[in-house]
């Protein structure tokens, strides 16, 4: 979901039943401001647990996020990730 002013977005990703050693594709976002730089933050972490996602805490241009995307899936069955982009 992207805010109307394209300043913030949220991404929900679910690893329901990943296949063993199947390559994970990046999620390409849509509707962002191509010239804006967004900071990615995983927000649904348990207390005291750090994010395992490589993209957490990093900055990316809207253009990159829409063309290349983010690697947000894992091989862990039944996990979820909620990412905010601001």
DSSP file (Angstrom, degrees, kcal/mol; ACC not computed):
  #  RESIDUE AA STRUCTURE BP1 BP2  ACC     N-H-->O    O-->H-N    N-H-->O    O-->H-N    TCO  KAPPA ALPHA  PHI   PSI    X-CA   Y-CA   Z-CA
    1    1 A X              0   0    0      0, 0.0     9,-2.5     0, 0.0     2,-0.4   0.000 360.0 360.0 360.0 137.4    0.0    0.0    0.0
    2    2 A X  B     -A    9   0A   0      7,-0.2     7,-0.2    30,-0.0    30,-0.0  -0.967 360.0-117.3-122.2 135.5    1.3    3.5   -0.9
    3    3 A X    >   -     0   0    0      5,-2.9     3,-1.8    -2,-0.4     5,-0.0  -0.282  31.3-109.9 -65.6 157.4    0.1    6.7    0.6
    4    4 A X  T 3  S+     0   0    0      1,-0.3    -1,-0.1     2,-0.1    -2,-0.0   0.841 121.2  49.0 -58.8 -35.3   -1.6    9.2   -1.8
    5    5 A X  T 3  S-     0   0    0      1,-0.0    -1,-0.3     3,-0.0    -2,-0.1   0.449 108.0-127.9 -85.7   1.0    1.4   11.6   -1.5
    6    6 A X  S <  S+     0   0    0     -3,-1.8    27,-0.6     2,-0.2    -2,-0.1   0.693  77.9 116.5  62.6  22.4    3.8    8.7   -2.2
    7    7 A X  S    S+     0   0    0      1,-0.2     2,-0.3    25,-0.1    -1,-0.1   0.719  75.5  27.9 -89.8 -23.5    5.8    9.6    0.9
    8    8 A X        +     0   0    0     30,-0.1    -5,-2.9     2,-0.0     2,-0.3  -0.963  61.8 174.8-138.4 152.5    5.1    6.3    2.8
    9    9 A X  E     -AB   2  85A   0     76,-1.9    76,-2.8    -2,-0.3     2,-0.4  -0.979  15.1-149.5-150.8 160.1    4.3    2.7    1.9
   10   10 A X  E     - B   0  84A   0     -9,-2.5     2,-0.4    -2,-0.3    74,-0.2  -0.997   7.8-162.3-134.6 141.0    3.9   -0.6    3.6
   11   11 A X  E     - B   0  83A   0     72,-2.7    72,-2.8    -2,-0.4     2,-0.5  -0.988   2.3-160.8-126.0 128.9    4.6   -4.1    2.3
   12   12 A X  E     - B   0  82A   0     -2,-0.4     2,-0.4    70,-0.2    70,-0.2  -0.944  13.4-179.7-109.1 126.2    3.2   -7.3    3.7
   13   13 A X  E     - B   0  81A   0     68,-2.7    68,-2.7    -2,-0.5     2,-0.4  -0.992   6.6-166.7-130.3 135.0    5.1  -10.6    2.8
   14   14 A X  E     - B   0  80A   0     -2,-0.4     2,-1.0    66,-0.2    66,-0.2  -0.979  15.8-157.5-126.2 128.1    4.1  -14.1    3.9
   15   15 A X  E     + B   0  79A   0     64,-3.4    63,-2.4    -2,-0.4    64,-1.1  -0.764  31.4 159.5 -97.4  83.7    6.2  -17.2    3.7
   16   16 A X  S    S-     0   0    0     -2,-1.0    62,-0.4    61,-0.2    -1,-0.2   0.985  73.1 -12.3 -75.0 -58.9    3.4  -19.7    3.8
   17   17 A X  S    S-     0   0    0     -3,-0.2    -1,-0.2    60,-0.2    60,-0.1  -0.528  74.2-169.5-144.1  71.5    4.8  -22.9    2.3
   18   18 A X        -     0   0    0     -3,-0.2     2,-0.2    -2,-0.1    59,-0.1  -0.354  25.3-118.7 -65.9 143.2    8.2  -22.1    0.6
   19   19 A X    >   -     0   0    0      1,-0.1     3,-1.8     4,-0.1     2,-0.1  -0.584  39.2 -89.0 -82.4 145.1    9.6  -25.0   -1.5
   20   20 A X  T 3  S-     0   0    0      1,-0.3    -1,-0.1    -2,-0.2     3,-0.1  -0.316 102.7 -15.1 -58.5 122.5   12.9  -26.4   -0.5
   21   21 A X  T 3  S+     0   0    0      1,-0.2     2,-0.4    -2,-0.1    -1,-0.3   0.621  91.2 151.4  57.7  18.5   15.8  -24.6   -2.2
   22   22 A X    <   -     0   0    0     -3,-1.8    -1,-0.2     1,-0.1    -3,-0.0  -0.646  54.7-106.5 -76.1 133.0   13.5  -22.9   -4.7
   23   23 A X        -     0   0    0     -2,-0.4     2,-0.5    -3,-0.1    -4,-0.1  -0.343  31.6-132.6 -62.0 138.2   15.0  -19.5   -5.7
   24   24 A X        -     0   0    0     49,-0.1     2,-0.2    -6,-0.0    -1,-0.1  -0.801  16.0-141.3 -95.3 130.3   13.1  -16.6   -4.2
   25   25 A X        -     0   0    0     -2,-0.5    47,-0.3     1,-0.1    48,-0.2  -0.617  21.9-107.2 -89.7 149.3   12.2  -13.7   -6.5
   26   26 A X        -     0   0    0     -2,-0.2     2,-0.6    45,-0.1    45,-0.2  -0.400  28.6-121.4 -68.8 150.4   12.3  -10.1   -5.5
   27   27 A X  B     -D   70   0B   0     43,-3.0    43,-2.1    -2,-0.1     2,-0.6  -0.873  23.5-150.9 -94.0 119.5    9.1   -8.2   -4.9
   28   28 A X        -     0   0    0     -2,-0.6    38,-0.2    41,-0.3    37,-0.1  -0.824  13.5-142.3 -93.9 122.8    8.8   -5.3   -7.2
   29   29 A X        -     0   0    0     36,-1.9     2,-0.3    -2,-0.6     3,-0.1  -0.359  11.4-149.7 -81.7 163.2    6.8   -2.5   -5.7
   30   30 A X        +     0   0    0      1,-0.1    -1,-0.0    -2,-0.1    36,-0.0  -0.953  64.9  26.8-132.3 151.1    4.4   -0.2   -7.6
   31   31 A X  S    S+     0   0    0     -2,-0.3    -1,-0.1     1,-0.2     2,-0.1   0.549  78.5 136.3  81.7   9.1    3.2    3.4   -7.3
   32   32 A X        -     0   0    0     30,-0.2     2,-0.7     1,-0.1    -1,-0.2  -0.361  67.1 -96.5 -81.9 167.2    6.2    4.8   -5.5
   33   33 A X    >   -     0   0    0    -27,-0.6     3,-1.2     1,-0.2    29,-0.5  -0.784  32.2-150.4 -81.6 114.2    7.8    8.2   -6.3
   34   34 A X  T 3  S+     0   0    0     -2,-0.7    29,-1.7    28,-0.3    30,-0.2   0.787  93.1  46.9 -60.6 -29.4   10.7    7.1   -8.6
   35   35 A X  T 3  S+     0   0    0     27,-0.2    -1,-0.3    26,-0.1     2,-0.2   0.569  93.6  94.7 -92.0  -8.6   12.9   10.1   -7.5
   36   36 A X    <   -     0   0    0     -3,-1.2    26,-2.6   -30,-0.1     2,-0.5  -0.546  70.0-133.9 -83.6 148.6   12.4    9.7   -3.7
   37   37 A X  E     -E   61   0C   0     24,-0.2     2,-0.4    -2,-0.2    24,-0.3  -0.912  23.8-160.5-101.7 125.2   14.7    7.7   -1.5
   38   38 A X  E     -E   60   0C   0     22,-3.4    22,-2.5    -2,-0.5     2,-0.5  -0.846  11.7-142.5-108.3 140.4   12.9    5.4    0.9
   39   39 A X  E     -E   59   0C   0     -2,-0.4    47,-1.8    20,-0.2     2,-0.4  -0.899  20.0-142.7 -98.9 128.8   14.3    3.8    4.1
   40   40 A X  E     +C   85   0A   0     18,-2.7    17,-3.2    -2,-0.5     2,-0.4  -0.773  23.0 175.3 -95.8 132.4   13.1    0.2    4.6
   41   41 A X  E     -C   84   0A   0     43,-2.2    43,-2.9    -2,-0.4     2,-0.5  -0.984  27.5-137.5-140.1 127.1   12.2   -0.9    8.1
   42   42 A X  E     +C   83   0A   0     -2,-0.4    41,-0.2    41,-0.2     3,-0.2  -0.726  25.0 178.9 -81.2 126.7   10.8   -4.3    9.3
   43   43 A X        +     0   0    0     39,-3.1    -1,-0.1    -2,-0.5    40,-0.1   0.574  59.6  72.3-109.8 -11.4    8.2   -3.4   11.9
   44   44 A X        +     0   0    0     38,-0.7     2,-0.2    36,-0.0    -1,-0.2  -0.117  66.1 138.2-101.4  39.6    6.6   -6.7   13.0
   45   45 A X        -     0   0    0     -3,-0.2     2,-0.1    37,-0.1     3,-0.1  -0.558  56.5-113.9 -85.6 146.5    9.6   -8.1   15.0
   46   46 A X    >   -     0   0    0     -2,-0.2     3,-2.3     1,-0.1    -1,-0.1  -0.448  52.9 -79.0 -69.7 150.6    9.2   -9.8   18.4
   47   47 A X  T 3  S+     0   0    0      1,-0.3    -1,-0.1    -2,-0.1     3,-0.1  -0.269 118.2  11.1 -54.5 131.4   10.8   -7.8   21.3
   48   48 A X  T 3  S+     0   0    0      1,-0.2     2,-0.4    -3,-0.1    -1,-0.3   0.421 101.1 118.6  81.7  -1.0   14.6   -8.3   21.4
   49   49 A X    <   -     0   0    0     -3,-2.3    -1,-0.2     0, 0.0     2,-0.2  -0.835  53.8-144.1-103.1 135.3   14.7   -9.9   17.9
   50   50 A X        -     0   0    0     -2,-0.4     2,-0.1    -3,-0.1    -4,-0.1  -0.630  28.9 -97.7 -92.7 153.4   16.6   -8.3   15.0
   51   51 A X        -     0   0    0     -2,-0.2    -1,-0.1     1,-0.1    -6,-0.0  -0.427  21.7-158.9 -68.0 141.7   15.5   -8.4   11.4
   52   52 A X        +     0   0    0     -2,-0.1     2,-0.4     3,-0.0    -1,-0.1   0.403  60.0 109.1 -98.2  -0.9   17.0  -11.1    9.3
   53   53 A X    >   -     0   0    0      1,-0.1     3,-1.1    19,-0.0   -11,-0.1  -0.619  65.5-143.9 -81.6 132.6   16.2   -9.3    6.1
   54   54 A X  T 3  S+     0   0    0     -2,-0.4    -1,-0.1    17,-0.3    18,-0.1   0.805  98.7  57.3 -63.0 -30.3   19.2   -7.8    4.2
   55   55 A X  T >  S+     0   0    0     16,-0.4     3,-2.0     2,-0.1   -15,-0.3   0.641  77.2 117.5 -78.8 -14.3   17.1   -4.8    3.2
   56   56 A X  T <  S+     0   0    0     -3,-1.1   -15,-0.2     1,-0.3     3,-0.1  -0.321  85.8   6.2 -61.2 128.8   16.1   -3.7    6.7
   57   57 A X  T 3  S+     0   0    0    -17,-3.2    -1,-0.3     1,-0.3     2,-0.2   0.402 104.5 119.1  82.8  -2.6   17.5   -0.3    7.6
   58   58 A X    <   -     0   0    0     -3,-2.0   -18,-2.7   -18,-0.2     2,-0.4  -0.542  58.7-126.9 -96.5 162.8   18.8    0.4    4.1
   59   59 A X  E     +E   39   0C   0    -20,-0.2     2,-0.3    -2,-0.2   -20,-0.2  -0.885  27.5 173.1-112.0 140.3   17.8    3.2    1.7
   60   60 A X  E     -E   38   0C   0    -22,-2.5   -22,-3.4    -2,-0.4     2,-0.1  -0.986  32.4-111.6-141.7 148.4   16.7    2.6   -1.9
   61   61 A X  E  >  -E   37   0C   0     -2,-0.3     4,-2.4   -24,-0.3   -24,-0.2  -0.473  28.9-119.0 -75.2 153.6   15.3    4.9   -4.6
   62   62 A X  H  > S+     0   0    0    -26,-2.6     4,-2.0   -29,-0.5   -28,-0.3   0.871 116.4  57.4 -58.4 -36.6   11.7    4.5   -5.6
   63   63 A X  H  > S+     0   0    0    -29,-1.7     4,-2.0   -27,-0.2     5,-0.3   0.927 107.7  46.1 -60.3 -46.2   13.0    3.7   -9.1
   64   64 A X  H  >>S+     0   0    0    -30,-0.2     4,-3.2     1,-0.2     5,-1.9   0.924 111.3  51.9 -62.0 -45.8   15.1    0.8   -7.8
   65   65 A X  H  <5S+     0   0    0     -4,-2.4   -36,-1.9     1,-0.2    -1,-0.2   0.836 114.4  43.1 -62.7 -32.8   12.3   -0.6   -5.7
   66   66 A X  H  <5S+     0   0    0     -4,-2.0    -1,-0.2   -38,-0.2    -2,-0.2   0.787 124.7  33.1 -84.2 -27.8    9.9   -0.6   -8.7
   67   67 A X  H  <5S+     0   0    0     -4,-2.0    -2,-0.2    -5,-0.2    -3,-0.2   0.855 137.0  16.2 -95.7 -40.5   12.4   -2.0  -11.2
   68   68 A X  T  <5S-     0   0    0     -4,-3.2    -3,-0.2    -5,-0.3   -42,-0.1   0.833  91.5-168.3-101.2 -46.5   14.6   -4.4   -9.1
   69   69 A X      < -     0   0    0     -5,-1.9     2,-0.4   -43,-0.1   -41,-0.3  -0.269  23.7 -65.4  86.4-172.9   12.6   -4.8   -5.9
   70   70 A X  B     -D   27   0B   0    -43,-2.1   -43,-3.0    -5,-0.2     2,-1.1  -0.905  28.8-128.1-121.2 145.0   13.4   -6.3   -2.5
   71   71 A X        +     0   0    0     -2,-0.4   -16,-0.4   -45,-0.2   -17,-0.3  -0.798  47.5 149.3 -89.5  99.2   14.2   -9.8   -1.4
   72   72 A X        +     0   0    0     -2,-1.1     2,-0.3   -47,-0.3    -1,-0.2   0.378  38.6  91.3-115.8   1.7   11.7  -10.3    1.4
   73   73 A X        -     0   0    0    -48,-0.2     2,-0.2    -3,-0.1   -49,-0.1  -0.732  49.3-174.5-101.9 150.9   11.0  -14.0    1.3
   74   74 A X        -     0   0    0     -2,-0.3     5,-0.1     2,-0.2   -56,-0.1  -0.712  38.8-110.3-128.2 179.9   12.8  -16.8    3.2
   75   75 A X  S    S+     0   0    0     -2,-0.2     2,-0.6     2,-0.1   -54,-0.0   0.274  80.8 114.7 -95.5   9.9   12.7  -20.5    3.3
   76   76 A X    >   -     0   0    0      1,-0.0     3,-1.0   -59,-0.0    -2,-0.2  -0.733  68.5-127.0 -87.4 119.9   11.1  -20.5    6.8
   77   77 A X  T 3  S+     0   0    0     -2,-0.6   -61,-0.2     1,-0.2   -60,-0.2  -0.413  84.3   9.4 -67.4 131.5    7.6  -21.9    6.7
   78   78 A X  T 3  S+     0   0    0    -63,-2.4     2,-0.3   -62,-0.4    -1,-0.2   0.729  90.3 134.7  77.7  23.8    4.9  -19.8    8.2
   79   79 A X  E <   -B   15   0A   0    -64,-1.1   -64,-3.4    -3,-1.0     2,-0.3  -0.692  34.0-160.7-103.3 159.9    6.8  -16.5    8.7
   80   80 A X  E     -B   14   0A   0     -2,-0.3     2,-0.4   -66,-0.2   -66,-0.2  -0.948   5.3-159.5-136.7 158.2    5.6  -13.0    7.9
   81   81 A X  E     -B   13   0A   0    -68,-2.7   -68,-2.7    -2,-0.3     2,-0.5  -0.998   2.5-166.0-139.0 132.7    7.3   -9.6    7.3
   82   82 A X  E     -B   12   0A   0     -2,-0.4   -39,-3.1   -70,-0.2   -38,-0.7  -0.982  16.2-172.2-118.6 118.6    5.8   -6.2    7.5
   83   83 A X  E     -BC  11  42A   0    -72,-2.8   -72,-2.7    -2,-0.5     2,-0.4  -0.914  10.1-157.8-114.4 134.5    8.0   -3.5    6.0
   84   84 A X  E     -BC  10  41A   0    -43,-2.9   -43,-2.2    -2,-0.4     2,-0.5  -0.887   4.9-159.6-106.4 144.9    7.5    0.3    6.1
   85   85 A X  E      BC   9  40A   0    -76,-2.8   -76,-1.9    -2,-0.4   -45,-0.2  -0.986 360.0 360.0-124.5 120.9    9.1    2.5    3.5
   86   86 A X              0   0    0    -47,-1.8   -46,-0.1    -2,-0.5    -1,-0.1   0.317 360.0 360.0-137.0 360.0    9.5    6.2    4.4
